[in-house]
Amino acid sequence: MKNIVLLFLIFCTLTSCRKNREPDLAGKFVGDFYGSKKDSNVNTTETWKITKQDLNHVNVIFFFTNTYPDGSITRSKYDIYIPNVTVSDNNVLDFNNLFVTNQLDYSVIGKAKLIDNTLDYDITIKSEYNTSKLNNKIYRR
């Protein structure tokens, strides 16, 4: 009888053990974000779509739409797709990625901090031909 109770206790102990799961750091970033900036020449609206790749990485797609004083509108020729963006446990996207657009290699370096439903970013995009420094606050809808 003691052996049966002992085996039962061992069985219960073994089946109740679970691995510690990693927290889902990427899930909180998933969604669509929108923002705009205005200067004397143009009103720029941007759209970001963030999807989860795994618990610690997201994919980011964004594009820009420019509205000029004469009413004309242009949209980025290409959506910018940045895969495998690292998510840190302090609500930050860490950009240190390569991507290809229009057959050109680009790098993107910088950070985006998520506070509530606002993504405050400061990134630099470089190609062999130019460098663009981008920063703004965009909002989840």
C-alpha positions, 0 to 999 in steps of 0.5 A: 500500500505504501508503494502505491501511495509513493508511486502516486505522489511521484506521478503527481509531482512529475505531471504537475511540473511545468516549464517556465514560459517566456513572456510574450514581449512581442504581443503588446506591439501588434496592431496598426499605428498612425501619425502625422507631421506637418511642415511648411511644405507638406503634411506627412501621414504615416502608417505602421502595421506591426505583426508578431513573429515570435515571443521576442520579435515583430515584423514592421511594415510602414509607408508614408503619404504626403499631402502638399499645399496645392492638394496633391497627394503622393504615397511612398512608392514602396512599403518598407518591410522590416523583419525580425525587429527585436522586442526588449522587456522594457517596451522597446523595439530595438531596430538593428536590421537590414531590408531590401526595397527597390533592389537596394539594401538598407539598414535601419538602426534606432529604437521605438518605445511603447507607452500605452498606445503611443509608439515614440520612435527615433530611427535612422535608415541608410542606403549606399545613396542616402541617410534618413533620420526619422522620429515621430509619435504614432498612435494605435487605432 
